[in-house]
Amino acid sequence: MVKGVVRDPLLVVVLSFVTCGIYWIVWAFMVSEEINRAAGEKKIDPVIFFLLGLLCFPLIFVGMYKIDEALFELNMRAGLPANKNFILWLLLSLLGVGSLFMGYQVQEQLNKLWEST
């Protein structure tokens, strides 16, 4: 399996907050590309879900769902604990913290995945 970049999950949250979400969009784009490389196929189209999501906001939630599904599959392949968290992220989005929570969880899971391979 191809490895991605290990990042500090807390730094993902802090930079996303400080930049008013701009870092989160860049991070989601980079993570989508890393997940696609690790999966060996295009599971997530970051251009559609995150860049066009700026114009049509619901696309961001589709992208979050796709990341959740792809990460679940990658963890299963690697024999790591796998959970689906999209509903939690969606509910937390109602409170305005869903994307931050998602960023932390996804980066934390990716770090474990990259370190295990």
ZITA-V997588 format. One line per field, one symbol per residue. ss: DSSP state (2 for helix, 1 for strand, 0 for the rest). phi: phi as a letter, one per 30 degrees, with the letter a starting at -180 (. if undefined). A space follows every 10 residues. Layout:
BEGIN
ss = ???
phi = ???
END
This chain:
BEGIN
ss = 0000000022 2222222200 0222222222 2222222220 0000022222 2222000222 2222222222 2222222200 0000022222 2220000222 2222222222 2222220
phi = .dccddbded deddddddch jddedddddd dddddddddi addbcddddc dddddbeedd dddddddedd deddddedic ebbccedddd ddddcibddd ddeddddddd edddddc
END
